[in-house]
């Protein structure tokens, strides 16, 4: 018979004893592991006991968050005897080729993104998370990865300590996650503004030009723009502008207008959905009341609270860029368009985006401060740095651009 060892029941365990606990880390098997991993994910809810909890429900299967990367893997940690094993941990990893934020657009590096680390609450502090990260890093090295990184909330001390203290990850970038709730009323797009949807090929060419010197711009941007989760790339420009569009599909040449804003919209509700639980009856009534009032009197444009008490999805905005006179107003118009699309969807509770701390578009992104937060990206160099022909260390060098391209597949 298998005996379950819970960390909180054995606080006297020394580090060496914890290392002796037998845990098998292996690749996820969809046929046999799907149900167990889904159960594990449900146990690892966001929030604290007695406080509102944000529950994540992955759509499809545990591979869905990394499926859109050509190279990806899901690892599980298994504990127990031969005929009575239990999955107690999971981690995901994916590989992409990205820019480093230098002047040469050809300077790409192979980068791994580590995400979705979960350990069953009953098995924490037993080095299971450590074993999962170790195995994933081994897989990364076998696939020629030069750097790996992870992202977490700045307040998640447990995750930060695991990666920075045990695995020598360096605190690298601190982008901000902006959250705009979807209200019951439509947002105005603004007067004197035209919004056009760009063809995929043109959008790809525009992004490759605009983000050539940025950090984390993926070489396979064409795959992202062609994904079924991508709802389109949109450009806002003054109606009086006569410059755009000028594009020759045969040669791929184009001319950007002097003033414009651009972004793309990613539908995350096909990957995961969220649900808020644990609110007090009074808070719940106030939130529902604000939405009912907004629906009855939309002309008041009240900041109504979205319906987050049932499962809801998100629209993620990426590739945000603006230039020229009144660029901020043009970007706000695009964000309003995304909000209205999410409202018409009927299953979206918020529009979300993530940008770097020095990115000029920050000033133009509508958001609720209370629901927005600072993110922390930690990075590690996996390859030997003794190669004289290798490019300078990305972690130690300063980017020539204030822009970070946030891959929507990472979200």
N, C-alpha and C positions, 0 to 999 in steps of 0.2 A: 504494500500500500504506500502511496506517495504521501510524504509529509511536507506540507507547505511551510516555508520559512518566511515570516513577515519581519521586515527590518525593525518596525516599531516594537515588536515583541522581544527583540534581542539587541537592545542598545549597547550591551557590553561587548558585542562582537568587535574584535580588533580588525584592522585593515587586512592583515594576512589571512585571517579566518574568512573574511568576505571574499577574498580572491579564490579561496578553496571551494566555494560553492560552484557546483557544476552547472553551467549554462551553455547550451548549444546555440550558436549563431549561424543561421543558414539563410539561403535565399527563399523568399516568399513563394509559396505554391498556391496559385489561385484556386485550384480545385479543392484542396484540403484545408487551407488556412483562412479563407475569406471571412467566414462567420466568426472565427475566433479573434481575428484582427479588428473586425468591426465592433465586437464586444469590448475589446481592450480600448479602442478609441472612445467609446461611450463612457468609460470609467474615468478618462482623463479630461474632464470638463474644465473649462476656463472659469476661474472664480474661486471664492473662498466660502467655507461653510457658513450658512446663515446670511449670505449676501447673494445678490442677483448673479446668476450663472449663465454664461453664453455657451450654448451647446452647439458643437459642430457635427454635422451629418454629411459624411462624404457620399457623393452620388456615384452609383455604379459599383466601384470596387476600390480597395486600398491603393491600387496603382494609378487611379485617375489623376492624382495631383502631379504625377511625373510622366504620364503617358505621352504628352505632347512634346517631349524631348526625344530625339532620335536615340540617345544613349542614356539609359536609366536603370535603376535597380531598387528593389525593396528587400530589406533584410529583417528577419524576425529573430527574437531571442526565445528559446524554448527551455523550460525547466520541468523536471520531473522524471519519473521512471519510464521505462520503455513503453509500457502500455497505458500510461496515465500521464502524458505530457501536457503542459499548459504553456501557451504563448504569453509571455510576460513583458515583451518589449518589441518595438518596431522602429525602424528608421528608413528614410528614403534618400536617394541620391540621384543626381542627374549631371550630365556633362554638356557643356556648350563652349563655343569659341567666341571670345569677346574682345573689345578694345580696352586699352589700359589708360586712355586719357592723355595720349601723347600726340605730337604733331603728325606722325606718320600713320596714315589710315591703314597701312598694311601690317602694323604692329599688333597682331592678335595673339592672345594666349589661350591655352586650354584651361578651362575653369570648371570646378565642380561645386555644385550647390547642395549642401546638406540640410535636409528639412524633415519635419514630421517626426522628430524623436519623441517617443512615448514609452514610458515604463509604468507598469501596473502599480497603483498606489500601495499595494500590499508587498511589493518586492523592491521598493526603492531603498537607496543607500546600500546596495549590495553589489555595486560596480557593474550592473547590467548595462546602464547607459554607456559606460566606458567601453565595454566589450563591443557594443554595437558600433560606436564611433571608430574604434580600432579596425574592425573588419571593413567598414565602409571606406576608410582611408586606404586600406590595402587594395581594395577594388579600384579606387581612383588612381593609385600609382601604377597598377597593372595596365591601366588604360591611358597612360601617358599624361595625366593631369599635372599641370604646373602649380596651380593654386587651388585652394578650396576655401569656401566661406559659408557662414551661417548667418541668419538674421533672427533677432528676437527683440522683444520689448525691453527697453532700457531698465525696467524694474524687475526683470526676470533674473534674479541673482543666481539661482540654482543653475540655470542653463549657461549663463555667462561664466560662472566659476568653473563649470565642467570643461568648457572649451578653452578658456584662457589659462587656467591653472594646471589642468591635467594634460592638455594637448597643445599648449603654447600658441594658441590663436591670439592675434593682436587686434585690439579695438581699432577699426579701420575707418568706417564712415557712419554718420548719424543722420540719415534721411528722416523726413517727417511724413507720417501717415495722416492725410487729411480726409475727414469723413463728412459728407453732406447727406443728411437724411432726405428721403424722398417724401415730399409733402403731398397732401391731397389736392393741392392746386397746381396749375402749370406755372412755369417761370417764363417771364418775358425774354425774348431773344434780343431785344434792343432794336431801335430804328436805324435805318441807313446801313444795315449790315447784310451781306449775302453769305450764305453757307452752302458750300458745294461738297459733294462726296467724291473723293478721289478714286480713280481706278487703282487696282492693287499694284500694277506695275509702276505707275506714277508715284504712288505712296512710297513704294520701296525705294525708288530713286531719290525722292525728296529726303527720306529719313537717312539714307546712306550719306547724303551731302551734309545735312544738318548735324548729324551725330558722329561724324568721322573722327573728331578729336575728343569725344566724350568718354566717360568710363562705362564699362559694362554693356556697350552696344553689341548685340549678338550678330554674328556673321550670317546666321540663318534667319534674318528678319523676314525673308520671303515666306518661310514656313509659318511664321506667326501671323502674317497678314493673310495667308491663305487658309488658316484654321477656321473650322466651323464656329469656334467660340468668338472669333473676331467679328464684331458687328459693323465695322467700317472705319475708314479714316476720313476725317472731316476738316475742311479748311474754312475759316471765316475771314472775310476781307470787306473793305468798304464797298458799297454798291457802285460808287462812282469810279472804282478802280477799273482801268481798261487793260491792265497788263496781263491778267490771268483769266482763263488758263491759256498758256502758250506751251504746247507739248507736242512733240513729234514721236508717236509710238514706234515708228520704224527705227529711228536713230536713238531714241531714249533721251534726247535733249529737251530741256525745259527751262523756263525763266520764272523765277519767283517774283511775286509782286513786292513793292517797297514796304507795304504794311500788311501783315497777315498773322493768323494764329492757327495752329494745327494740333490735333490730337486723334487718338484712336480709342475705340471702346471695346472692352473684353468682357464677355459674359461668364462670370464665375459661377453662376447658379447651376450650370451644367456640371460643375465639378464638386461643389459643396454648398450646403445651405446652413444657415445659423438660426438659432432660436433663443430668445431671452426667457429665462425661468427664474422664479424665486422672488419676484417683486411683491411688495405689500399690496393689499387690496386698494388702499387709498392711492398709491402711486399709479397702479394699473388704471383706476378709474379716471385719474387726471389725464393720463396719456391718451386713453380712448376718447375722452371728452374733447380734447384739443383737436383730434382728427375729425370727429363728427362735426364740430363747429366749423372747421376749415372747409369741409365738404359742403356744408349748408351755405356758407358765406365766403366763397373763394375770393371775392373781390377785396376782402380784408387782408389777404395774404399772410395769415397767421403762421408762425413757425410750428406747425403741427408735428406731433411725434409720430413716426411711422409705425405701422403694424408689425412689431417685432415679437409679438407673443405667439405667433405661428411661424412655421419655417419660412425664411425669406432668403433671397439671394442678393448678390451685389453686382454692380457694374464697376469695373476697374478701368480707369483712364490712364493711358500711357502714351509716350511720345509727345508730351506737351512741349510746345515751343511757340514763341511769339517774337515778332520783330516789327519795328517801325512805329509811326505815330498812332496813338490810340490802341496800341497792341493789347494793353490790359483789358480794355473794353471788349475787344474781339475775343479774347480768351474766355472772359466771363460769359459771352454769348454761347460759345461752344460748350461750356460747362452746363449752361441752362438747357441746351439741346440734349445733352446726355441725361440730365435730370428728367426731362419730359419723356424721353424714350423709356427710362426706367419706370416712370409713373404709368405709362401705357402698357408696360409689360405685365403689371399686376402682381408680380412675385418678387419684386425688388424692394428692399427696405432702405438702401443707401447707395450712394455713388462715392467711390473711394479712389484716391490716387496717392502716390508716394513720390516725393521729389527731394533733391539734395538741399542742404542748408544754405547754399549760396546760389541756388537756381533763381533767376529773375521771375519765373512764372509763379512763385510762391504768393506774391502779392495779389494775384488775380484769381486764385482758386477759392470759391465759396466753401465754407466749412463751419462746423460747430466746434469751437475750441474744446469744449468739455469732452467730446468724443474723439478728438484727434490726439495723437501721441508721437513721441520720438522713438524711432527704431534704432537698433544698433546692429551694424554689420561687422563681424569679426572674421579676419582672414589669416590664412597660414600658407607659407610656401612649402610645397611638398617635394620639389625636386632639389637635387644637389646644386648649390649655387657656385661651384668651383669652375664651371664652364665659362671661359673668358669670352666666348663668342655669344653667350646668352645676353639678352637685353637686361638693362638695369632692374634691380629689384622693385617691383611694383609697390610693395608695402612701404618701402622707405622713400620712394620718390613722390613728389607733389604733382597732382594732376594739373595739366595746362588749361583745363576746362572746369567751370563750376557745375557742369551738368552731369548727372548720373542717369543713365537710361535704366529704368526699372522694368525688367522682363515680366510681362503679365503672367507667364507660365510659372514664375516663382511664387506668385501670390496664392 
